Amino acid sequence: MKIRIDEVMAQSGVRFGTSGARGLVSAMTDRVCYAYTRGFLQMLLERGAVQRPYRVAVAGDRRPSTPRIMAAVAKAARDLDFEVVNGGLVPSPAVALFGLQEQMASIMVTGSHIPDDRNGIKFNKPTGELLKSDESALMSQQVEIPDQFDAQGALLPAATQELPRVNSAVASRYVERWVKAVKRDALQGKRIVVYGHSAVGREYLAEVYEKLGAEVIKAEWSERFISVDTEAIRPEDAAIALQLAERYRPFAIVSTDGDSDRPLISDERGNWLRGDVIGVVAARWLGADVVVTPVSSNTVVEKVGCFKQVRRTQIGSPYVISAMDEAVSEGYSCVVGYEANGGFLTATATFVPQGSTLSPLPTRDPIVVQLGVLLSAVQQQKSVAELMKALPARYTASDRLTKFATEISQAKIAELVQGGNATIDALTQGLIGKTVRVDTTDGLRVTGETGDTIHLRPSGNAPELRCYAESSSAEHAWQLTQKMLEKCRSWIV
């Protein structure tokens, strides 16, 4: 049977977007995962983007559904004569780095931060992440589906093969990247708590910081998958950080989301730091010329005044990567990007202060951000809290309404845009004053006469409505998000 990938998406409900294919585990049958993978690899073959002998690296996160999906992905690869390199359970940036180094495609089975009733597949070309310009080519692929699946879309037992033995180089190269780049004992005498939960990269975080001289404490490691979103931190995660800080008196607490491509880091008091602020610290630490970040990120990046250019994009790493590539083509020597969730990307070689040069890694990496904060504090002989307090006083907060249909979000935001300032003011009444600026780069971002901003947008990978707010105090930014989401809740009542 032959079928186009866009037909697979329509029939299954497993959508393809900036983070790859994602959907309910019940919808991500072996047949659907096989089709998406075959379409991706077939596209690379048609373009001549992979060379014989064909190889693809496959890895995954700790969700219960991940091993099954990895097997379906591997089946599709083998049917196109690809050798499968099994990375095992490793961070997304680890398998992407291995693919870049080996000039092979790589595939990560992960749903990132979303609940484990969902999962996803993230595809990387030998040169890096899929871009928006690649999507139409993938969606138009017509793929052959063998008669090796049952009526529910599960692989028949006779067609199922075990994955090859895990190639330990996928993980070890990721760890070595930082151990070799940063001065040994750079964190000597510093106590770092690794809040592990179910993050797939937790042991590798611990290994990196131990090898850099830190005293590492592993805390709250779970075998049950926990949905941790670095952009909308759960009250439970906030409480855990405060408890860990009280118990261990650390220099900082570090963690990541489920597939360990987005960072979490707290100060010594257990206060989680915002991803779009620590991104600024990391960019400054690396001496960036150009910083690319989505429109939702904190304006502290402009206010620090230490970058030649700041470029704003739509939300999503493909948009950030495209804008970084443009800056590189214009001749800038140190180009980096980051997202509001903390994911940090490098498009050029970067120099680690008191260390060595790092090759580009144009995909999200949490360690670069965490080290940017930790080592900036060490080098300035400050605590992490003191380091962050020295930045301009702009604070952001974000939260979300779950089980909120994307179609409703899109329709309501379109109504606000079409209605203009008067319609927007009616929604934001009592929050930020009258509207003085509207930005529709991605969703609806409104700046009020108070100087505060509110930004609404549908999530790109789950049925959620996200709200971001920026103000001169952290408490007020949080209040704005909650009051705005309460107003939006009426949209589905």
N, C-alpha and C positions, 0 to 999 in steps of 0.2 A: 504494500500500500504506500502511496506517495501523498504527502500533505505539506502545505506551506506553513511556515512558522507562524505567520499572523493568524492562520486558521486554528493552529494549536492554541494560541493565546485566547482566541474568541471562544473556542469550545471548552477549554479547561478553566478559564478564569485566572490562570497563572500569568500575571502581567510581566512585561519586560520594560524596564526603565533604566534610570541612571545607575542603579545598584545591581543590575542584572535581572534575572527572572526570580520573582517572588510570589508566594501564594500560600494558601492553606496546605498543610501536609496532606490532607485527604485529597486535594486536587493535584498535588505534585506526585502523580503516579510515576512508576518507573518508565512508562511509555512517554509521558510528557517530558520528563527529565532527559530521557534518551533523545527525543526529538530536538529539544533546545540545544543540547550538546552537539549533536550531529550537525545541526544547522550552523553553529558557531565554527566548528572545525572545517566544515565544508566551505564556508565563506573564506577562511584563511587559505585553504587549498586552491580555490579559484583565483585568489589574488596573488598566489605565489609567495605568500607571507611566511610560509614554513618550508623548510628544506629537508630532503631525505638525509638520514633516516628520521621519519616523523616521530616526535616525542611530545608528550604533554604531562605536566605536573598536576597532580590532583591532591587536594587536602580538604579538611573540614573542621567544623567546630564541635562542641560537645552536646548538641541536641540529640535526642533519642533517634530522630529520623535521619540523621546525617549519614551513618554507615550504609543504609539502604540506598540513599540517593547517590553516594559516591560509587556504589557498585553499578548503578544504571549509567552514570557518567562514564565510568571506565569501559562498560560494554559498548557504548557509542563510539568511544575513541578507538577501541580495538577493531571494531567493524570497519573503520576507515584506515586500518593499518598503522595506527599510532601505538608506539610503546608508551605504557603508562608508568610514570614515576610517582610512587605513592609517598606523599609527604606526611601522611598520618594526620594527627590532630595538632595543627600548628597555627600560628597567627596568619591572617590574610596577608600582611606585608612580607612574611617569611616566604610563602609560596610565590608571591609576585616577584620578590627579589631573586629567588632561584630561577624563575623563568627568564627574567631580564639577563641574568648572568650567563645562562645556558642558551639564550636566544631560542627559547621554546615557549609555546603557549602554556598558560597555567589556568587552573580552574579551582575556585574555592567554594565549597558547599557550606553556606551559612545564611542565616536570617539576621545576622548582626544582633541588634538590640531587641528585636521584636519578640513577642511571646513564642514559646516552643510549639504551639499548635500551628505555627507557620515555619517555613524555611525558604531557602533561596539558593541560587547558583550565580556566582560572580565570575565573569569571563575576562581574562587578560590576554592580549596579543603578545607576541614576543617582544614588542616595543613598549608595552604598558597597557593601561586600562582601555576598554572600549570607550570611544567618544560618541557624542550625539550623532556625528556624521556617519558612524558605523551602523546605527540602529536600523535604518531602512534596508541596508544590504542584508542584514541578518534576518529581518522579518520577511523578506521576499524569498528566502531560501526554500526550495522544495526538497524535502528529504524522504528517503526510503525508510519505512518502518517495517522491520522483518516480522514474520508471523511467529514471534517468540514471546508474546505477552498474552495473559489470560483476559477474560472479559472485563475485569476490573482494572486492567492496565498494569498488572504486576508481572515481572519477569517470570517465565516458567522455570522451574527448578533445573531443568536440563540446560537452560541458557545462562544460568547464573555462574559466574566465576569469582573466585576469591581475588582480592587485590594482591599485588605483589608485596613482598616484604617492604616495610617502611624504610625509606632512604633517609638516614639520619642527617645527611648533609643539608637537607632543606631547613631544618631547625638550627643546626650548628653554624651555618653561614650567617644566619640572621643575628645570632648572639655575637659571633666573632666580629661582625661589622662594627659593633659599638665597643667591644673590648679592645679592638685594635686602634680605634679612632680616638679614644679618650685616654688621657693620661692615667696610668695605673695608680690606684690609691687616691683617685680624685675625690672619692667620698669617704675617705678614711675617717673613722670616728663618728660618722653620721648613722643614726638609727632610722631605717626605712621599713615601714610596715607595708607588706603587699597584701591588700585586700583582694583575695583570689576569687571569691564566689565561684562561678562556673566558667570564668574567662579561659579561653583555650590557650592563652599565652602566659598564664600566671607563673608557671615554673620558669619560663624564659626571662620574665621580668626579674624574678628572684635571682636567677643565675647572673644576669648582667650586673645587677647592683652588688651582689656578693663579690664578683670579680673586680669591681671598681673600688672595693675596700669597705663597703657599707656593712653595718650589722643589720641583717635582714630578718624580719619576723614575719612568718606566714600566718595569716589570720583569716578566719571565716571562709575556708575553702569548702566547696560543696560539690557533691556528685550529682545533685539534682540541678537541672538547668534553671538559672535565675535571669530574668530579663532586666538587664541594667542598661539604661539609656543615659549616655553622658551629656545629652542635651536637655533632658527632662528628668532630673535626678529624683528618684523615689524618696518619700519620707523615711522609709526603712534604711536606705543607703546613707542618708544624712545622719540618722540616729546612730548607725553603726560606726561611722567615722568619728563622731564625738566620743563614743564609748572607747574606741581604739586609741584615740589621742589621750584620753584620761588614763587608760590602763598602761600604755607603753611610753608615753612622753617622747614621741618620735620627732625627727627633723621634718618628716612629711609622711603621708600615706599615699600609695600609688595603686592604681587599678586600671582596668580597661573595660570596654564593652565585651559582648560575647565572643566575637571573632578577633578581638584584640588589635583593632586598627585605630581605635579612638581612645584617647587617654582620659584618665581621671587622676587628679593629684590634689591633695589637700595641703593646707599649711599645718604648722605644728599643733594647732588647736583643733584640728579636725574639720575645718571649713573647706568644703570642696570648691575649687577654683573654676571659673568659667572658661570653657574651651576657646572662646573668641578673645579672651584676654591673655591666657597663657600662650596662645599662638603668637601674639605680639612679642612676648618675652623671648620666645624661641627664635623668632625672626631677627630680633635685635641681637641676640646671642651669636647668631651665625653671620651677622653683618650683611643682611640682605639689602640689595639695591631696590628691587621691586617686590612688593607683596601683593598677592592676589587673594581676594577673599569675597565671599558672597555678600549680597546686599544686607543680609540679616545680622552681620557681625557688628560688634561693638565699635563705635567711632573712636575709641582710644587709639586705634591704629593710625588714624590721621593726626590725632592730638599729640602723640609722642614726638612727632616731627623729626624722626631719624631715618626715614626712608625716602629715596628719590621719587618713587611713585607708589601709590596705592590704587589698585584696579579692582572694581566691584563687578560681580557676576551674578547670574542666577544661582540658586542653591543646587549643589551636586558637584561631586568631584570632576565629572567630565567637563563641566563649564570652567572650573578652576584650571584644569589642565590645559584646555584650549587657550585660555588667556595667558597662562604661563608660557606656552609655546610661542605665542605672539611676541611676548617680551624677550624671549631668547632670540628669536629671529631678528629682533631690532638691535641686538648686540649687547644687552645687559649681561653682566658677568655673574651675578648672584641673584637668582630668581626663586622665590619660594611662594607657597600658598598654604592657606589653612581654612578650615570651615568652622562654623559656630559650634559644632560638636567636638572640636579639638583636633580632628584629623589634620595632619600636617604633611605637605608634599614638597619635594625639592625637584626643580627642573634642571638645575645646573650642579656642578661640583660645588661643595661647600666646605669651608674650613672650620674645624672644631677648635675653639680657643684653647691654647696650650696642648693641642692634640695634633691630628693629621687631617688630611683631606678625605672627604666622603664622596663617593660617586653619587650621581643623581638617583633618587628613588621617587618617581612620580606617582606614588600611591600613598594612601594614608598610613602614617607610622606614629605610634604613641610614644616611643622611647625618646625620639628627638625632642618632643615637647617637654617631657618630664625632665630630661637632662638639661634642657635649656633653663628651666626654672631652678632645679637643684643646684646646678653649677654656677648659675648667675648669682644665686644667694651665697654660695661658698666663696666665690671670687670677690664679692662685694662685702664679705664678712657680715652678712645680715641673716636674719631668720627669713623663712619664706613669707611670713606675714609682713615683715618690714619691707621686703622686696616689692610685694604687690601694692603696699600702701603708698609707695613712691610714685606709682603711675597716676596719670590724670584721673580724677574722680568721675568715672562714667561706669555705670553698672547695668548689666543686662540680666534678664530672667526669662525663662521659657517654660511652657507646660503644654499639655495637649488634652484634647477630648478624644477618647478612644471610641471605637465602634461608631464612628461618625462618617457617613457615606461621602466619598470623594465628590460625587455628583452634586450633593447638597452644598458642600463647601464651595465648589467652583461656581455654582449658580448664585449663591448669596454674595460672594465676592464680586462677581460680575455685575450684580445689581447695584452694589455700593459704588463701583467704579463708574458705571453708567449714570448713576444719580448725582455724582459730583460731590462737592464739599458739603452741601446742605444735607445730603443723605448720610454721608460719613459722620458729620457732626451729630446727627440724631442718634447714631449708634454709640459714639464715644462721649456723649454728653456727661459732664462731670468728671472726666478722667484726665484729658490733656489740653483742655481749652479748644478754641477753634482751630480747624485745620489750616496749616500754613504751607505744607508740602506733601505731595502724594507721589509715591514711587511704586510703579507696577512692574518692576523688573522681574519679580517672582512673587505672586500673590499681591497683597496690598499692604504697603508700609506707609504709615501716616505719621508725620511730625506735627505736633501741636504747638500752640503759642507758648506753652510752658517750657518748650525745649525737649519734652519727653516724646518718645516714639512708641507706637504700637504696630506690630506687623502680624498679619494673618495670612496663613497659607495652608492648603491641603498637603498632607504628607505625600511624598512621592512613592512610598513603598508599603503603605498600610492605610486602612480606612480611619484616618485620624485628622483632626483639625489642630494645627499647631499655632501657638501664639507666642510672640517674642515681644519683650518690652525693654526700653532703655530709659534710665533716669539717673539723677545725680546721687541717689542712694539705693543700696541693694534692697532694702525693705520696700521702698516705694515701687521699684521695678517689679518685685514679686507681687505686690498688691495690684498693680496694673494688669498683670497677666491673669490673675484670678478673677478680677472684676470683669475683664473683657471676655474671658471664657464663660463666665456666668451669663453674660448677655447673649453670647453665641449659643449657649445651651438651648435657648428658646427656639432656635431654628429647627430643632428636631422634636420639639414637644407637640 
